[in-house]
Amino acid sequence: MATNERKTRRRLSLEVRPNMSSDETSLRMLVFGSSSLLQMSLTHTVSGPGIFTRDDVNISVTKKSSGVVQKKNITLVNTPNLKENDFPDKILHKELRKAVCFSCPGPHAVLFILDPFHVTPDVLDILKQVIHYFGESILKHTLIVLYHEKDLSISLDDAVKKNKTFRELAEKCGQNYIFFNEEKNRTEESQIQALFAKVDDMVLEHGIYSNLEYKEAEKRIQTEERFLRKSREKEIRQKLKELENEHSGEALASEKTKYEERVGLECREMAQLVVADKFGFTVRIVDYAAAIGKGAFAGALLGFAVGYDGMAIGAAIGAGIGGILGGAINAVWSFMTKSFSEVR
């Protein structure tokens, strides 16, 4: 009985409802990896070729790919490879802003792609950066994908479990890991099925990942979508009129639906680009308390009541009060100047 209930819930997890955007009905996965090649290989396997060109030997910008795979709407958002690139903070922030906007309203899973034969200690540094920008709770939504191309007879599971770094990674990610055999997938597509099933199970347990950044970004994207759609009202009316002249009955309804979906997708993707260009990372609630104490934390919550800008100002004022009481003048001044610069 429980098994049937789980299958039903899984089917309903991506059910299309009226007025839902394509991003809301997509299975969204944020992709990090120990190498650009591994990220590209998995993306090609899931989404098909054409996402990356031959010149893309190093993923240095965020790339989004969408499509229908095994009757599922899939969106993969490849982040810049953090192992092969040493980004200035400003550039990294910009690319991760895009990753947030492209995977709004939140990813169903974060895929951390590794070579099972080369799980070295430096991959922990990648995970530390992910946690730094997205928060500790991202770990509950992280799936380690051990990607390899050959169908080997040896037991990779036993071999990998002997690796100290992997054991530490697996523990941090709640033992959420999966082996992905490319050669086997080419003949059976069983590996993609297993990947999707694992992500579905994680969503059933934890839901999709979200935080202040995602909530704020989604709110801004929806506002921008409405503006873009309004700016195209004349074009939309004209096109619908043309369809009414060309079709009737079920054919007309079908064509209208296709057109509306296309317009919705175009407005959504344009809105994501616009917001990604303007959007700034907020400081997570857990970081407020840790960085500047209870005074700032209280100020942040008071400021949050009047919106994003108010949150930054409230946090700055709260930081002043809390910091003065605690004697942390230098830390307070640094936080206040950062908060006001974010508001501007």
Secondary structure, 3 states (H helix, E strand, C coil): CHHHHHHHHHHHCCCCCCCCCHHHHCEEEEEEECCHHHHHHHHHHHHCCCCCCCCCCCCCCCEEEEEEECCEEEEEEECCCCCCCCCCHHHHHHHHHHHHHHCCCCCCEEEEEECCCCCCCCHHHHHHHHHHHHCHHHHHHEEEEEEECCCCCCCHHHHHHCCHHHHHHHHHCCCCEEEEEHHHHHHHCHHHHHHHHHHHHHHHHHCCCCCHHHHHHHHHHHHHHHHHHHHCHHHHHHHHHHHHHHCCHHHHHHHHHHHHHHHHHHHHHHHHHHHHHHCCCCCCHHHHHHHHHHHHHHHHHHHHCCCHHHHHHHHHHHHHHHHHHHCCHHHHHHHHHHHHHHHC
